[in-house]
Amino acid sequence: MPWTRAWEGVVVAGIVPEGPGDRGGLQEGDVIVSLNAEEVPSRKELYLSLWRHGPGEKLTLEVMRDNRLRRLEITTGDRAEFFKQV
């Protein structure tokens, strides 16, 4: 029997058009497994990690997509600008 790893992480349920995730290549259905090489086992941990970074910082996300681990470079945005659109 081949060895498999059960990936844990946060499933991306939606992408903000033209937002940092969209520009960085993140897609609906991706499972975010790490942020800057630190595991993100829950949505809460993901947001706490993201909020420690300011606008314009480059982050590395590892995501599972189509049973392949992919590394994406994301440049953070300004949350204030995002909330002006809402």
Number of C-alpha atoms within 10 A of each C-alpha: 3 3 5 6 5 6 14 15 21 21 17 16 10 13 16 10 9 9 16 18 21 15 14 17 12 24 16 12 16 21 23 27 23 20 19 14 11 13 17 23 15 14 14 11 15 19 11 11 15 13 12 7 13 13 12 12 10 14 17 16 24 23 26 21 15 10 9 8 15 15 17 16 17 20 17 19 17 12 11 9 9 11 8 7 6 5
